[in-house]
Amino acid sequence: MTSLRGPGLSSRGVVLLALVAQGHTTDRVARALRLSRHTVGEEISVLLDRFNCKNRAELVAYCYVHRILPIGIWPPPCGPAKEVDDVFDPLTALREAGLPVDQLSAAQRDVLARLTEEEAAVVVSVQHRLVEADAGADAEVWAHDLKLL
């Protein structure tokens, strides 16, 4: 994979630029880098100020013109971060673990959708312990137990 270089940019900063160039939202970049949405927003603001850009599109153009992002390669390589397609999706992980998240309200699913991989693993672990304690519980009981979390 091509090594990206920026004038004094950290490797995380360059990966962030590549993800922004790919058109990903702040939330998606935050999940990919395992950072908070606030941290990503702040880092983007710092980059906008640093390169005197008014918006993300101008920032991406600046990065191509100044060869911070490689010309002729699409999508721009993201270096050491996971590919964006491999971004952790907590709802999918919870479904795959057998939790009936679709029985929850939209607001509850929205909260679960923002879990980190580690937080989702804790939810799955707790839910499995609840099921073990109440052997034979059906999906409705699972959903009720999950609401208690």
ABEGO torsion letter per residue (X at the ends): XBBBBBBGBBAAAAAAAAAAAAGBBAAAAAAAAGBBAAAAAAAAAAAAAAAGBABAAAAAAAAAAAGABBBGBOBBBAEABBBAAABBBAAAAAAAAGBBAAABBAAAAAAAAABBAAAAAAAAAAAAAAAAABBGBBAAAAAAAAAAX
